[in-house]
Amino acid sequence: MSKYMRIETVFKDEDTLRQALADVCQGRGIQYEQGQDLTLIGYRGKARAETAKYVIRRKFVGRAANDLGFARKANRTFEAVISQFDSRNEGMEILNEVRQRYTRLQVEKLARARGMRVEEVKDTSGAIRLKLYPATSSRRPVRQVYARR
């Protein structure tokens, strides 16, 4: 049985996390569940002691996978709950996609609040660069934010 790990994340905004999960799941053709203290299920189909508010069930994570969860911490942020096995496989790929999408949504949200817009540019290495522009101008970026793919 693979041990679950709790991975410190920077998911502070629950609405943005929910949107990132919805976007990633829709893009992959999978689903997630939302509820209070949803029990995580291990790869053999047995309930585990770990719980989470948002769960991507193991059948969507991969063969011989465990559930992937996002649990609320006491400080109101969320952490990922992922098995050691899945942290080396498809589960980590899904988690990384959720992190990327969350970051992109947060940048866009903060940019809009400051009267800016975001433009994405991919370079030849696959890295994604986000450029921030004043909403009224299409010229020079005010700031560039880098993200890895």
NUVO-518407 format. One record per residue (C-alpha): residue in one letter; x, y, z. Coordinates in steps of 0.5 Angstrom, whole numbers. Layout:
<atoms>
<atom><code>A</code><px>X</px><py>Y</py><pz>Z</pz></atom>
...
</atoms>
This chain:
<atoms>
<atom><code>M</code><px>0</px><py>0</py><pz>0</pz></atom>
<atom><code>S</code><px>3</px><py>7</py><pz>-2</pz></atom>
<atom><code>K</code><px>3</px><py>12</py><pz>3</pz></atom>
<atom><code>Y</code><px>0</px><py>19</py><pz>2</pz></atom>
<atom><code>M</code><px>4</px><py>25</py><pz>3</pz></atom>
<atom><code>R</code><px>1</px><py>32</py><pz>4</pz></atom>
<atom><code>I</code><px>4</px><py>37</py><pz>-1</pz></atom>
<atom><code>E</code><px>5</px><py>44</py><pz>1</pz></atom>
<atom><code>T</code><px>2</px><py>48</py><pz>-4</pz></atom>
<atom><code>V</code><px>0</px><py>56</py><pz>-5</pz></atom>
<atom><code>F</code><px>-8</px><py>55</py><pz>-7</pz></atom>
<atom><code>K</code><px>-10</px><py>60</py><pz>-2</pz></atom>
<atom><code>D</code><px>-16</px><py>62</py><pz>-7</pz></atom>
<atom><code>E</code><px>-22</px><py>57</py><pz>-6</pz></atom>
<atom><code>D</code><px>-26</px><py>60</py><pz>-12</pz></atom>
<atom><code>T</code><px>-19</px><py>60</py><pz>-17</pz></atom>
<atom><code>L</code><px>-17</px><py>53</py><pz>-14</pz></atom>
<atom><code>R</code><px>-24</px><py>50</py><pz>-16</pz></atom>
<atom><code>Q</code><px>-24</px><py>53</py><pz>-23</pz></atom>
<atom><code>A</code><px>-17</px><py>51</py><pz>-24</pz></atom>
<atom><code>L</code><px>-20</px><py>44</py><pz>-23</pz></atom>
<atom><code>A</code><px>-26</px><py>44</py><pz>-27</pz></atom>
<atom><code>D</code><px>-21</px><py>47</py><pz>-33</pz></atom>
<atom><code>V</code><px>-16</px><py>41</py><pz>-32</pz></atom>
<atom><code>C</code><px>-21</px><py>36</py><pz>-31</pz></atom>
<atom><code>Q</code><px>-25</px><py>38</py><pz>-37</pz></atom>
<atom><code>G</code><px>-19</px><py>38</py><pz>-41</pz></atom>
<atom><code>R</code><px>-17</px><py>31</py><pz>-40</pz></atom>
<atom><code>G</code><px>-24</px><py>29</py><pz>-40</pz></atom>
<atom><code>I</code><px>-24</px><py>27</py><pz>-33</pz></atom>
<atom><code>Q</code><px>-28</px><py>29</py><pz>-27</pz></atom>
<atom><code>Y</code><px>-27</px><py>31</py><pz>-19</pz></atom>
<atom><code>E</code><px>-32</px><py>31</py><pz>-13</pz></atom>
<atom><code>Q</code><px>-33</px><py>36</py><pz>-8</pz></atom>
<atom><code>G</code><px>-35</px><py>35</py><pz>-1</pz></atom>
<atom><code>Q</code><px>-34</px><py>36</py><pz>6</pz></atom>
<atom><code>D</code><px>-29</px><py>30</py><pz>9</pz></atom>
<atom><code>L</code><px>-29</px><py>26</py><pz>2</pz></atom>
<atom><code>T</code><px>-25</px><py>20</py><pz>4</pz></atom>
<atom><code>L</code><px>-19</px><py>18</py><pz>-1</pz></atom>
<atom><code>I</code><px>-19</px><py>11</py><pz>-4</pz></atom>
<atom><code>G</code><px>-13</px><py>7</py><pz>-5</pz></atom>
<atom><code>Y</code><px>-11</px><py>3</py><pz>-11</pz></atom>
<atom><code>R</code><px>-14</px><py>-3</py><pz>-8</pz></atom>
<atom><code>G</code><px>-21</px><py>0</py><pz>-7</pz></atom>
<atom><code>K</code><px>-20</px><py>1</py><pz>0</pz></atom>
<atom><code>A</code><px>-22</px><py>7</py><pz>4</pz></atom>
<atom><code>R</code><px>-16</px><py>11</py><pz>7</pz></atom>
<atom><code>A</code><px>-16</px><py>15</py><pz>13</pz></atom>
<atom><code>E</code><px>-14</px><py>21</py><pz>9</pz></atom>
<atom><code>T</code><px>-20</px><py>26</py><pz>7</pz></atom>
<atom><code>A</code><px>-20</px><py>32</py><pz>2</pz></atom>
<atom><code>K</code><px>-25</px><py>37</py><pz>0</pz></atom>
<atom><code>Y</code><px>-24</px><py>36</py><pz>-7</pz></atom>
<atom><code>V</code><px>-22</px><py>29</py><pz>-10</pz></atom>
<atom><code>I</code><px>-20</px><py>26</py><pz>-17</pz></atom>
<atom><code>R</code><px>-22</px><py>19</py><pz>-16</pz></atom>
<atom><code>R</code><px>-17</px><py>14</py><pz>-18</pz></atom>
<atom><code>K</code><px>-20</px><py>11</py><pz>-24</pz></atom>
<atom><code>F</code><px>-19</px><py>18</py><pz>-27</pz></atom>
<atom><code>V</code><px>-11</px><py>18</py><pz>-25</pz></atom>
<atom><code>G</code><px>-9</px><py>12</py><pz>-28</pz></atom>
<atom><code>R</code><px>-8</px><py>5</py><pz>-27</pz></atom>
<atom><code>A</code><px>-6</px><py>2</py><pz>-20</pz></atom>
<atom><code>A</code><px>-7</px><py>9</py><pz>-18</pz></atom>
<atom><code>N</code><px>-10</px><py>12</py><pz>-11</pz></atom>
<atom><code>D</code><px>-15</px><py>18</py><pz>-11</pz></atom>
<atom><code>L</code><px>-12</px><py>25</py><pz>-11</pz></atom>
<atom><code>G</code><px>-14</px><py>30</py><pz>-6</pz></atom>
<atom><code>F</code><px>-14</px><py>37</py><pz>-4</pz></atom>
<atom><code>A</code><px>-15</px><py>38</py><pz>3</pz></atom>
<atom><code>R</code><px>-16</px><py>45</py><pz>7</pz></atom>
<atom><code>K</code><px>-11</px><py>47</py><pz>12</pz></atom>
<atom><code>A</code><px>-13</px><py>50</py><pz>19</pz></atom>
<atom><code>N</code><px>-10</px><py>57</py><pz>16</pz></atom>
<atom><code>R</code><px>-15</px><py>56</py><pz>10</pz></atom>
<atom><code>T</code><px>-10</px><py>54</py><pz>4</pz></atom>
<atom><code>F</code><px>-11</px><py>48</py><pz>1</pz></atom>
<atom><code>E</code><px>-5</px><py>42</py><pz>0</pz></atom>
<atom><code>A</code><px>-5</px><py>37</py><pz>-5</pz></atom>
<atom><code>V</code><px>-6</px><py>30</py><pz>-2</pz></atom>
<atom><code>I</code><px>-3</px><py>25</py><pz>-6</pz></atom>
<atom><code>S</code><px>0</px><py>18</py><pz>-6</pz></atom>
<atom><code>Q</code><px>8</px><py>17</py><pz>-6</pz></atom>
<atom><code>F</code><px>7</px><py>12</py><pz>-12</pz></atom>
<atom><code>D</code><px>2</px><py>17</py><pz>-16</pz></atom>
<atom><code>S</code><px>7</px><py>23</py><pz>-14</pz></atom>
<atom><code>R</code><px>12</px><py>19</py><pz>-19</pz></atom>
<atom><code>N</code><px>6</px><py>18</py><pz>-25</pz></atom>
<atom><code>E</code><px>0</px><py>21</py><pz>-28</pz></atom>
<atom><code>G</code><px>-2</px><py>24</py><pz>-21</pz></atom>
<atom><code>M</code><px>4</px><py>29</py><pz>-21</pz></atom>
<atom><code>E</code><px>2</px><py>31</py><pz>-28</pz></atom>
<atom><code>I</code><px>-5</px><py>32</py><pz>-26</pz></atom>
<atom><code>L</code><px>-3</px><py>36</py><pz>-20</pz></atom>
<atom><code>N</code><px>2</px><py>40</py><pz>-24</pz></atom>
<atom><code>E</code><px>-3</px><py>42</py><pz>-29</pz></atom>
<atom><code>V</code><px>-8</px><py>44</py><pz>-23</pz></atom>
<atom><code>R</code><px>-2</px><py>48</py><pz>-21</pz></atom>
<atom><code>Q</code><px>0</px><py>52</py><pz>-27</pz></atom>
<atom><code>R</code><px>-8</px><py>53</py><pz>-29</pz></atom>
<atom><code>Y</code><px>-9</px><py>56</py><pz>-22</pz></atom>
<atom><code>T</code><px>-3</px><py>61</py><pz>-23</pz></atom>
<atom><code>R</code><px>-5</px><py>63</py><pz>-29</pz></atom>
<atom><code>L</code><px>-12</px><py>64</py><pz>-27</pz></atom>
<atom><code>Q</code><px>-9</px><py>68</py><pz>-21</pz></atom>
<atom><code>V</code><px>-5</px><py>72</py><pz>-25</pz></atom>
<atom><code>E</code><px>-11</px><py>74</py><pz>-30</pz></atom>
<atom><code>K</code><px>-15</px><py>76</py><pz>-24</pz></atom>
<atom><code>L</code><px>-10</px><py>80</py><pz>-20</pz></atom>
<atom><code>A</code><px>-8</px><py>84</py><pz>-27</pz></atom>
<atom><code>R</code><px>-16</px><py>85</py><pz>-28</pz></atom>
<atom><code>A</code><px>-16</px><py>88</py><pz>-21</pz></atom>
<atom><code>R</code><px>-10</px><py>93</py><pz>-23</pz></atom>
<atom><code>G</code><px>-13</px><py>95</py><pz>-30</pz></atom>
<atom><code>M</code><px>-9</px><py>90</py><pz>-34</pz></atom>
<atom><code>R</code><px>-9</px><py>84</py><pz>-39</pz></atom>
<atom><code>V</code><px>-5</px><py>78</py><pz>-40</pz></atom>
<atom><code>E</code><px>-2</px><py>75</py><pz>-46</pz></atom>
<atom><code>E</code><px>1</px><py>68</py><pz>-46</pz></atom>
<atom><code>V</code><px>8</px><py>67</py><pz>-51</pz></atom>
<atom><code>K</code><px>11</px><py>60</py><pz>-51</pz></atom>
<atom><code>D</code><px>18</px><py>60</py><pz>-53</pz></atom>
<atom><code>T</code><px>22</px><py>54</py><pz>-56</pz></atom>
<atom><code>S</code><px>24</px><py>51</py><pz>-50</pz></atom>
<atom><code>G</code><px>16</px><py>50</py><pz>-48</pz></atom>
<atom><code>A</code><px>17</px><py>55</py><pz>-43</pz></atom>
<atom><code>I</code><px>11</px><py>60</py><pz>-42</pz></atom>
<atom><code>R</code><px>12</px><py>67</py><pz>-41</pz></atom>
<atom><code>L</code><px>6</px><py>71</py><pz>-39</pz></atom>
<atom><code>K</code><px>6</px><py>79</py><pz>-41</pz></atom>
<atom><code>L</code><px>2</px><py>84</py><pz>-37</pz></atom>
<atom><code>Y</code><px>0</px><py>90</py><pz>-41</pz></atom>
<atom><code>P</code><px>-4</px><py>96</py><pz>-39</pz></atom>
<atom><code>A</code><px>-12</px><py>94</py><pz>-41</pz></atom>
<atom><code>T</code><px>-12</px><py>100</py><pz>-46</pz></atom>
<atom><code>S</code><px>-5</px><py>99</py><pz>-50</pz></atom>
<atom><code>S</code><px>-3</px><py>94</py><pz>-54</pz></atom>
<atom><code>R</code><px>4</px><py>96</py><pz>-54</pz></atom>
<atom><code>R</code><px>10</px><py>95</py><pz>-49</pz></atom>
<atom><code>P</code><px>9</px><py>90</py><pz>-43</pz></atom>
<atom><code>V</code><px>9</px><py>93</py><pz>-36</pz></atom>
<atom><code>R</code><px>12</px><py>86</py><pz>-33</pz></atom>
<atom><code>Q</code><px>13</px><py>79</py><pz>-35</pz></atom>
<atom><code>V</code><px>12</px><py>73</py><pz>-31</pz></atom>
<atom><code>Y</code><px>15</px><py>67</py><pz>-33</pz></atom>
<atom><code>A</code><px>12</px><py>60</py><pz>-32</pz></atom>
<atom><code>R</code><px>15</px><py>53</py><pz>-34</pz></atom>
<atom><code>R</code><px>11</px><py>48</py><pz>-38</pz></atom>
</atoms>
